[in-house]
């Protein structure tokens, strides 16, 4: 799952998580 990757991005950027979810 990309959850782990998304979580890492969330920790780096609050808004970056949206982009990560779109990619996931």
Secondary structure, DSSP 8 states (H G I E B T S, - for coil): --HHHHHHHHHH-TTHHHHHHHH-
